[in-house]
Amino acid sequence: MTTERVLNGPELHPAAGTPVRRLVVLLHGYGADGTDLIDLARFWQVLLPDAAFLAPNAPEPLPFQGFGGRQWFALDERTPAEYRIGAEAAQPVLDRYLDEALAEFALDDSALALFGFSQGAMMALQCSLRRKVPPAAILAYSGLLPGADRLDGVQKQTPVLIVHGEDDDVVPSYHAAAAHRALSETGIDADLHELPGLAHSIDDRGVTLGGRFLQKALSGQP
């Protein structure tokens, strides 16, 4: 299905004849694009055969000529203030994309799950916690929580899965523990898995954890 949304990227839809009843949006990390994550959909489609999986490319090209890849926002200083300001600035375009995609499939946020890796995890948390209608699930892998000290007024209904490699040398795993603590103290149901021996990537353990989480959240199981 080809559409004119504010963002574009690879997609995986249900088999012909199966209506789309759930939407999983996969947000890639800094310097990547949607093709980096769309293969996850092939694993999770078995569990969610009526879901459409969308992996939009971030709105901005990397500023380094010839490097390719995309960014949700610039990373220069890599400070908490930069993460917060950047995620806040990028949120409107992601919100618009989600609204367009949900409208296209005649769904609302109760059928939506956001998955993010690294910078994409920052965007998944930033956006989902502030949607007017709470999404069904947030999955944050190898990322961090922007504006962890500014969670007043966020919605608290959406469960969050945090997965992070203990050997991550790009986004150290203490960010996962800090995100889990901040979310939990705010009253959000957050589950943390720190995986031994894993660097800045997703392995079979993470895929399995994510699949189970998505299946439960999107099926409405208690």
LUMVOMI-470170 format. One record per residue (C-alpha): residue number from 1; residue in one letter; x negated, y, z. Coordinates in steps of 0.25 Angstrom, whole numbers, plus 2048, in hexadecimal, padded with zeros to 3 digits. Layout:
<sites>
NUM;A;X;Y;Z
...
</sites>
This chain:
<sites>
1;M;800;800;800
2;T;7FA;80D;7FC
3;T;7FE;81A;803
4;E;7FA;828;804
5;R;7F6;829;813
6;V;7ED;834;818
7;L;7E2;829;81A
8;N;7E0;81D;812
9;G;7D9;80F;813
10;P;7DA;800;811
11;E;7E7;7F9;816
12;L;7EC;7EB;818
13;H;7FB;7E9;817
14;P;803;7DD;81B
15;A;806;7D2;811
16;A;810;7D5;806
17;G;81E;7D5;80B
18;T;81A;7D7;819
19;P;81F;7E5;81E
20;V;815;7EE;826
21;R;81A;7EE;835
22;R;80D;7F2;83B
23;L;801;7FC;838
24;V;7F3;7FA;83C
25;V;7E9;806;839
26;L;7DA;803;839
27;L;7D1;80F;83C
28;H;7C3;80D;838
29;G;7B6;813;83E
30;Y;7AD;81E;83A
31;G;7A6;81C;82D
32;A;7AF;811;828
33;D;7BC;811;821
34;G;7C9;808;821
35;T;7C3;7FC;81A
36;D;7BA;7FA;827
37;L;7C6;7F6;82E
38;I;7D1;7F0;825
39;D;7CC;7E2;826
40;L;7D1;7E2;834
41;A;7DF;7E2;82E
42;R;7DC;7D4;828
43;F;7DA;7CE;835
44;W;7E6;7D5;83C
45;Q;7F0;7D4;831
46;V;7F1;7C5;835
47;L;7F6;7CA;842
48;L;7FE;7D5;83D
49;P;804;7D1;82F
50;D;80E;7DC;82E
51;A;803;7E7;831
52;A;7FD;7F1;827
53;F;7EE;7F4;82A
54;L;7E9;802;826
55;A;7DB;806;827
56;P;7DA;815;823
57;N;7CD;81C;81F
58;A;7CA;827;829
59;P;7CC;835;823
60;E;7BE;83A;822
61;P;7B2;835;81B
62;L;7A5;834;822
63;P;79D;841;821
64;F;790;83A;81D
65;Q;790;83A;80E
66;G;78E;82C;808
67;F;792;824;814
68;G;7A0;821;811
69;G;7AA;81E;81C
70;R;7B4;826;823
71;Q;7B6;82D;831
72;W;7C2;831;839
73;F;7BA;83C;83E
74;A;7AC;841;83F
75;L;7A2;83B;848
76;D;796;844;84B
77;E;794;845;85A
78;R;79C;839;85E
79;T;7A0;83F;86B
80;P;7AE;83D;873
81;A;7B2;84B;86E
82;E;7AF;848;85F
83;Y;7B7;83B;860
84;R;7C3;842;866
85;I;7C3;84E;85D
86;G;7C0;846;851
87;A;7CB;83B;854
88;E;7D5;847;857
89;A;7D2;84D;84A
90;A;7D4;840;842
91;Q;7E1;83C;849
92;P;7EA;844;840
93;V;7E6;83D;833
94;L;7E7;82F;83A
95;D;7F5;833;840
96;R;7FA;837;832
97;Y;7F4;82A;82C
98;L;7FB;821;836
99;D;808;829;834
100;E;808;827;825
101;A;804;818;826
102;L;80F;816;830
103;A;81A;81D;828
104;E;815;815;81C
105;F;819;808;822
106;A;825;80D;82A
107;L;81E;80A;837
108;D;81C;812;844
109;D;810;812;84E
110;S;816;807;856
111;A;811;7FE;84A
112;L;803;805;849
113;A;7F6;800;84E
114;L;7E9;808;84D
115;F;7DC;801;84C
116;G;7CF;809;84C
117;F;7C0;806;84C
118;S;7B6;810;851
119;Q;7BA;81D;84D
120;G;7C7;817;848
121;A;7C9;812;856
122;M;7C8;821;85B
123;M;7D2;825;851
124;A;7DC;819;854
125;L;7DB;81D;863
126;Q;7DC;82C;860
127;C;7E8;82B;857
128;S;7F0;81F;85D
129;L;7F0;825;86B
130;R;7F7;832;866
131;R;801;82C;85C
132;K;80F;831;85F
133;V;814;823;85E
134;P;80B;819;865
135;P;804;80F;85B
136;A;805;800;85F
137;A;7F6;7FE;860
138;I;7E8;805;861
139;L;7DB;7FD;85E
140;A;7CE;804;860
141;Y;7C1;7FD;85D
142;S;7B3;802;85F
143;G;7B8;810;861
144;L;7BB;81A;86C
145;L;7C6;822;872
146;P;7C6;831;86D
147;G;7CA;83B;878
148;A;7CB;831;883
149;D;7CD;83C;88D
150;R;7D8;842;885
151;L;7E3;837;885
152;D;7EE;83F;88C
153;G;7FB;83E;883
154;V;7F6;832;87B
155;Q;801;827;879
156;K;7FE;81B;882
157;Q;807;810;87C
158;T;7FD;80A;872
159;P;7F4;7FF;876
160;V;7E5;800;873
161;L;7DB;7F6;870
162;I;7CC;7FA;871
163;V;7C2;7F1;86B
164;H;7B3;7F4;86C
165;G;7A6;7ED;86A
166;E;79D;7ED;877
167;D;791;7EF;86D
168;D;796;7FB;865
169;D;78B;804;863
170;V;793;80E;85B
171;V;79F;811;865
172;P;79A;80B;872
173;S;7A4;802;879
174;Y;7A5;80B;885
175;H;7AE;813;87C
176;A;7B8;808;87C
177;A;7B8;807;88B
178;A;7BA;816;88C
179;A;7C6;815;882
180;H;7CC;80A;88A
181;R;7CB;811;897
182;A;7D1;81E;892
183;L;7DC;817;88B
184;S;7DF;80F;897
185;E;7DF;81A;8A1
186;T;7E9;822;897
187;G;7F3;816;899
188;I;7F0;810;88B
189;D;7F0;800;88A
190;A;7E1;7FF;885
191;D;7DA;7F1;883
192;L;7CB;7F1;882
193;H;7C2;7E7;87C
194;E;7B3;7E9;87C
195;L;7AC;7DE;873
196;P;79F;7D9;877
197;G;794;7D8;86C
198;L;79C;7E1;862
199;A;797;7EE;85C
200;H;79E;7F9;855
201;S;7A7;7EF;84D
202;I;7B3;7E6;84D
203;D;7B2;7D7;84F
204;D;7BB;7CB;84F
205;R;7BE;7CE;85E
206;G;7C3;7DC;85B
207;V;7CB;7D7;84F
208;T;7D2;7CC;858
209;L;7D4;7D6;863
210;G;7DA;7E0;859
211;G;7E3;7D6;852
212;R;7E9;7D2;85F
213;F;7EB;7E0;864
214;L;7F2;7E4;857
215;Q;7FB;7D8;857
216;K;800;7DA;865
217;A;802;7E9;864
218;L;808;7E9;856
219;S;811;7DD;859
220;G;817;7E4;866
221;Q;812;7D9;86F
222;P;812;7DC;87E
</sites>
